[in-house]
Structures are given as structure tokens and as C-alpha cells.
Amino acid sequence: MTKPRLSAVTWSLSTVVVGVLMAGCSASADTGSSEPKLSSDKLAATVAEKLAATTGQPKPDITCPEDLAGKVGNTTRCKLTASDGSTLGVTVKVSSVDGDNINFDIKADNAPSPAAS
């Protein structure tokens, strides 16, 4: 009986999941506007930076489908995509807002989704 070996990508995603779950990531970003809202691009960049800092891995490819409005409790789902096409969902939840500064928590899903065939 042979044991399947983890690919480097799966190992990398597993490392991200463990790192994020252990660290309980949170981050903040200054929106620079009168209505606190973080663009999807800036949110994705901030989440990628925080995950990289937390896990000690290179910045992952993160996409966020929508802007994040600065209201406590608001959430959005972002997606981490590995080089093999597998993905990992990431939930971003606003924890507090201080003027233009939106503070949020980041939580990765427990397991990656396989690449689409």
C-alpha cells in the first residue's frame, strides 16, 4: 500500500492554514476617505501581506470579490489560489473602525479545494 505524497503546493497551503489558524490573524488598513471602505484590491494586498508575515511564506495570490465596508461585523470572502489551481477560502471580518482605519480579522478555511479539472 502506497501513501500519497503531498505536493509542494498542498504543503504550502497546509502551512498557510496552520499558520493562520494558530495566529488568529488580524490586520488594519487606512482607507483615506470620509466613508470607511477598503477596495477589494487593497484588501487582497493587505490580506496577502498579513498571511505572508504570519506564516513566514512568500505572499500568496489573494483575490477579494468586493470592497469591505467599514462597519463592525461586516464580512467578505477572499480566495487564496495556489500555483496548481487549488484554492483556499479566507474570511475577512471587520472587528473595529477608528476613523478611516478599518481593523479586521482573517480566518482561513480548514482545508483547500482541489483545482478545477
Contact map, one row per residue, 1 for C-alpha under 8 A:
111000000000000000000000000000000000000000000000000000000000000000000000000000000000000000000000000000000000000000000
111100000000000000000000000000000000000000000000000000000000000000000000000000000000000000000000000000000000000000000
111110000000000000000000000000000000000000000000000000000000000000000000000000000000000000000000000000000000000000000
011111000000000000000000000000000000000000000000000000000000000000000000000000000000000000000000000000000000000000000
001111100000000000000000000000000000000000000000000000000000000000000000000000000000000000000000000000000000000000000
000111111110000000000000000000000000000000000000000000000000000000000000000000000000000000000000000000000000000000000
000011111110000000000000000000000000000000000000000000000000000000000000000000000000000000000000000000000000000000000
000001111111000000000000000000000000000000000000000000000000000000000000000000000000000000000000000000000000000000000
000001111111100000000000000000000000000000000000000000000000000000000000000000000111000000000000000000000000000000000
000001111111110000000000000000000000000000000000000000000000000000000000000000000000000000000000000000000000000000000
000001111111111000000000000000000000000000000000000000000000000000000000000000000000000000000000000000000000000000000
000000011111111100000000000000000000000000000000000000000000000000000000000000000000000000000000000000000000000000000
000000001111111110000000000000000000000000000000000000000000000000000000000000000100000100000000000000000000000100000
000000000111111111000000000000000000000000000000000000000000000000000000000000000000000000000000000000000000001100000
000000000011111111100000000000000000000000000000000000100000000000000000000000000000000000000000000000000000000000000
000000000001111111110000000000000000000000000000001000101000000000000000000000000000000000000000000000000000000000000
000000000000111111111000000000000000000000000000000000000000000000000000000000000000000000000000000000000001111000000
000000000000011111111100000000000000000000000000000000000000000000000000000000000000000000000000000000000000000000000
000000000000001111111110000000000000000000000000001001100000000000000000000000000000000000000000000000000000000000000
000000000000000111111111100000000000000000000000001001100000000000000000000000000000000000000000000000000111000000000
000000000000000011111111100000000000000000000000000000000000000000000000000000000000000000000000000000000011000000000
000000000000000001111111000000000000000000000000000000000000000000000000000000000000000000000000000000000000000000000
000000000000000000111111100000000000000000000000000001000000000000000000000000000000000000000000000000000000000000000
000000000000000000011111110000000000000000000000000000000000000000000000000000000000000000000000000000001110000000000
000000000000000000011011111000000000000000000000011001000000000000000000000000000000000000000000000000001110000000000
000000000000000000000001111100000000000000000000010000000000000000000000000000000000000000000000000000111100000000000
000000000000000000000000111110000000000000000110010000000000000000000000000000000000000000000000000000111100000000000
000000000000000000000000011111000000000000000000000000000000000000000000000000000000000000000000000011110000000000000
000000000000000000000000001111100000010000100100000000000000000000000000000000000000000000000000000011100000000000000
000000000000000000000000000111110000010000000000000000000000000000000000000000000000000000000000000111000000000000000
000000000000000000000000000011111001110000000000000000000000000000000000000000000000000000000000000111000000000000000
000000000000000000000000000001111101000000000000000000000000000000000000000000000000000000000000000100000000000000000
000000000000000000000000000000111111100000000000000000000000000000000000000000000000000000000000000100000000000000000
000000000000000000000000000000011111000000000000000000000000000000000000000000000000000000000000000100000000000000000
000000000000000000000000000000001111100000000000000000000000000000000100000000000000000000000000000100000000000000000
000000000000000000000000000000111111110000000000000000000000000000001100000000000000000000000000101111000000000000000
000000000000000000000000000000101011111000000000000000000000000000111100000000000000000000000000000001000000000000000
000000000000000000000000000011100001111101100000000000000000000000111100000000000000000000000000000001000000000000000
000000000000000000000000000000000000111111100000000000000000000001110000000000000000000000000000000000000000000000000
000000000000000000000000000000000000011111110000000000000000001111110000000000000000000000000000000000000000000000000
000000000000000000000000000000000000001111111000000000000000001100000000000000000000000000000000000000000000000000000
000000000000000000000000000000000000011111111100000000000000000000000000000000000000000000000000000000000000000000000
000000000000000000000000000010000000011111111110000000000000000100110000000000000000000000000000000000000000000000000
000000000000000000000000000000000000000111111111000000000000011100000000000001000000000000000000000000000000000000000
000000000000000000000000000000000000000011111111100000000000010000000000000000000000000000000000000000000000000000000
000000000000000000000000001010000000000001111111110000000000000000000000000000000000000000000000000000000000000000000
000000000000000000000000001000000000000000111111111000000000010000000000000000000000000000000000000000000100000000000
000000000000000000000000000000000000000000011111111100000011110000000000000000000000000000000000000000000000000000000
000000000000000000000000000000000000000000001111111110000010000000000000000000000000000000000000000000000000000000000
000000000000000000000000111000000000000000000111111111000000000000000000000000000000000000000000000000000000000000000
000000000000000100110000100000000000000000000011111111101011000000000000000000000000000000000000000000000000000000000
000000000000000000000000000000000000000000000001111111111111000000000000000000000000000000000000000000000000000000000
000000000000000000000000000000000000000000000000111111111000000000000000000000000000000000000000000000000000000000000
000000000000000000110010100000000000000000000000011111110000000000000000000000000000000000000000000000000000000000000
000000000000001100110000000000000000000000000000001111111000000000000000000000000000000000000000000000000000000000000
000000000000000000000000000000000000000000000000000111111100000000000000000000000000000000000000000000000000000000000
000000000000000100000000000000000000000000000000001110111110000000000000000000000000000000000000000000000000000000000
000000000000000000000000000000000000000000000000000100011111000000000000000000000000000000000000000000000000000000000
000000000000000000000000000000000000000000000001101100001111100000000000000000000000000000000000000000000000000000000
000000000000000000000000000000000000000000000001001100000111110000000000000000011100000000000000000000000000000000000
000000000000000000000000000000000000000000000001000000000011111000000000000000011100000000000000000000000000000000000
000000000000000000000000000000000000000000011011000000000001111100000000000001111000000000000000000000000000000000000
000000000000000000000000000000000000000110010000000000000000111110000000000001110000000000000000000000000000000000000
000000000000000000000000000000000000000110110000000000000000011111100000000111100000000000000000000000000000000000000
000000000000000000000000000000000000000100000000000000000000001111100000000011000000000000000000000000000000000000000
000000000000000000000000000000000000001100000000000000000000000111110000000100000000000000000000000000000000000000000
000000000000000000000000000000000000111100100000000000000000000111111000000000000000000000000000000000000000000000000
000000000000000000000000000000000000111100100000000000000000000001111100011100000000000000000000000000000000000000000
000000000000000000000000000000000001110000000000000000000000000000111110010000000000000000000000000000000000000000000
000000000000000000000000000000000011110000000000000000000000000000011111010000000000000000000101100001000000000000000
000000000000000000000000000000000000000000000000000000000000000000001111110000000000000000000101100000000000000000000
000000000000000000000000000000000000000000000000000000000000000000000111110000000000000000001111100000000000000000000
000000000000000000000000000000000000000000000000000000000000000000000011111000000000000000001110000000000000000000000
000000000000000000000000000000000000000000000000000000000000000000011111111100000000000000001100000000000000000000000
000000000000000000000000000000000000000000000000000000000000000000010000111110000000000000111100000000000000000000000
000000000000000000000000000000000000000000000000000000000000000101010000011111000000000000111000000000000000000000000
000000000000000000000000000000000000000000000000000000000000000110000000001111100000000011110000000000000000000000000
000000000000000000000000000000000000000000010000000000000000011110000000000111110000000011110000000000000000000000000
000000000000000000000000000000000000000000000000000000000000011100000000000011111000001111000000000000000000000000000
000000000000000000000000000000000000000000000000000000000001111000000000000001111100001111000000000000000000000000000
000000000000000000000000000000000000000000000000000000000001110000000000000000111110111100000000000000000000000000000
000000001000100000000000000000000000000000000000000000000001100000000000000000011111111000000000000000000000000000000
000000001000000000000000000000000000000000000000000000000000000000000000000000001111110000000000000000000000000000000
000000001000000000000000000000000000000000000000000000000000000000000000000000000111110000000000000000000000000000100
000000000000000000000000000000000000000000000000000000000000000000000000000000001111111000000000000000000000000001110
000000000000000000000000000000000000000000000000000000000000000000000000000000001111111100000000000000000000000111110
000000000000000000000000000000000000000000000000000000000000000000000000000000111100111110000000000000000000000111100
000000000000100000000000000000000000000000000000000000000000000000000000000000111000011111000000000000000001101110000
000000000000000000000000000000000000000000000000000000000000000000000000000011110000001111100000000000000001100100000
000000000000000000000000000000000000000000000000000000000000000000000000000011110000000111110000000000000111100000000
000000000000000000000000000000000000000000000000000000000000000000000000001111000000000011111000000000000111100000000
000000000000000000000000000000000000000000000000000000000000000000000000001111000000000001111100000000011110000000000
000000000000000000000000000000000000000000000000000000000000000000000001111100000000000000111110000000011100000000000
000000000000000000000000000000000000000000000000000000000000000000000111111000000000000000011111100001111000000000000
000000000000000000000000000000000000000000000000000000000000000000000001100000000000000000001111100001111000000000000
000000000000000000000000000000000000000000000000000000000000000000000111000000000000000000000111110001110000000000000
000000000000000000000000000000000001000000000000000000000000000000000111000000000000000000000111111111100000000000000
000000000000000000000000000000000000000000000000000000000000000000000000000000000000000000000001111111100000000000000
000000000000000000000000000000000001000000000000000000000000000000000000000000000000000000000000111111000000000000000
000000000000000000000000000001111111000000000000000000000000000000000000000000000000000000000000111111000000000000000
000000000000000000000000000111100001000000000000000000000000000000000000000000000000000000000000111111100000000000000
000000000000000000000000000111100001110000000000000000000000000000000100000000000000000000000111111111110000000000000
000000000000000000000000011110000000000000000000000000000000000000000000000000000000000000000111110011111000000000000
000000000000000000000000011100000000000000000000000000000000000000000000000000000000000000011111000001111100000000000
000000000000000000000001111000000000000000000000000000000000000000000000000000000000000000011110000000111110000000000
000000000000000000010001111000000000000000000010000000000000000000000000000000000000000001111000000000011111000000000
000000000000000000011001100000000000000000000000000000000000000000000000000000000000000001110000000000001111100000000
000000000000000010011000000000000000000000000000000000000000000000000000000000000000000111100000000000000111110000000
000000000000000010000000000000000000000000000000000000000000000000000000000000000000000111100000000000000011111100000
000000000000000010000000000000000000000000000000000000000000000000000000000000000000000000000000000000000001111100000
000000000000010010000000000000000000000000000000000000000000000000000000000000000000000100000000000000000000111110000
000000000000110000000000000000000000000000000000000000000000000000000000000000000000011110000000000000000000111111000
000000000000000000000000000000000000000000000000000000000000000000000000000000000000011100000000000000000000001111100
000000000000000000000000000000000000000000000000000000000000000000000000000000000000111000000000000000000000000111110
000000000000000000000000000000000000000000000000000000000000000000000000000000000001111000000000000000000000000011111
000000000000000000000000000000000000000000000000000000000000000000000000000000000000110000000000000000000000000001111
000000000000000000000000000000000000000000000000000000000000000000000000000000000000000000000000000000000000000000111
